[in-house]
Amino acid sequence: MRKLLANESLTIGAGQALSVIAPVAQTLQITQGRVWVTVSGQGDDYWLSAGQFLHVAADSHVVIEAHKGNSVVQVQQLSGRLPAVSARAGFSKPLTPRGTPATC
């Protein structure tokens, strides 16, 4: 299992899955496709499409699977710390030129 790195872009092929650890609180921004995401210790799974994001707490084990086509996930480090059992999904504005989620 590998660690998610801040400012990395993950390309996941259709039907493929990645099992990763978020060493710090991070945002997973979906920039292409549709993914299924599960975070260990969470009661819910998440279906996310391009334009949606998921905040995950530090030390979270995350599984991301692409659905029906290649998907791209942009990883960004959060400036604050989320509670260990926290995950929050939502919609965001397009990424800024530096690649970080725009402030809502």
N, C-alpha and C positions, 0 to 999 in steps of 0.2 A: 504494500500500500504506500502511495507516495503523498507528500505534503503539497497542498495548494500554495502557489507562490503569488504574492501580490503582483498585479499588473500583467498577469499571464492570460493568454487566450487559449481556451481548450476547444479543439475541434473533435466532435464525437460522431462517429459514423452511425448510420441507421441501425438500430437494434443493438448497438454496442453500449457498454456501461463502463464507467470509471468509478473506482472505489478510492476515496481520498480522505485525508485528514486536513482540517483547517487549523493550522497552528495558532492563528490569531483570529479575532472576529473579522469576518469578511462578507462582502456582497458578491453574489453570483448574479450577473446581469446577462440575460439571454439576448443575444444580438442576432441570432438566426435560428430558425427551426422551432421545435417543440421538444421539451424534455420532461421526464419524470424524475423527481428528486425525493430521496428519503434521507432523513437525518436521524441517526441513532438516538434513542431516548425520547423521540417526539412521537406523539400519538397520530399525527397526520402525515400524509405524503403530499407532494405538491406537483401539479401539472403546470408548467410554465411555458409560455410562448414568447417569441421575440417581443421586446419592449417590457417584459416583466423581470422582476428581480426577487432574490431571496437573501435575507441577512442570516448568517449563521454565526453561532458563538464560537469562541476559541476552543480548540481541542475537540471539535465535533467530527464524527465520522460521517461522511456524506457519500451517497451513491447517486450518480447522475447517469440516466439512460436516455439516449436519443430516440425519438419516435418517428418512424416513417421517412426519415431523411437525415442528412447531415445537420448537426446543430453546432452552434458556436456559443460558448459561455465565456464572458470576460470576468476575471476575478479582480476584485479591488479590496484592499485592506480598509476596514472601518476605523475611524479615529477613536471611537469609544469602545468600551467593553460591554458585551451583552451578557445577561445572566446565562449560566451554563445550560439551562433547559429552554432557551429562547430561540425561536426561528420566526421570522416575519417576512411574508411575501407581499408583493404589491406591483403596481405599475410605476414606471419612471419615465421621465423625459429622456430624449435621446442623449447619448453620451456626449460630453464636452470634447473639444479637440484634444485634450490631454488624455481622454479615455476614461475619465471618472464620471460616475453618474451625476447628472445635473441636480442641483438642489430644487426640491419641490416646494 
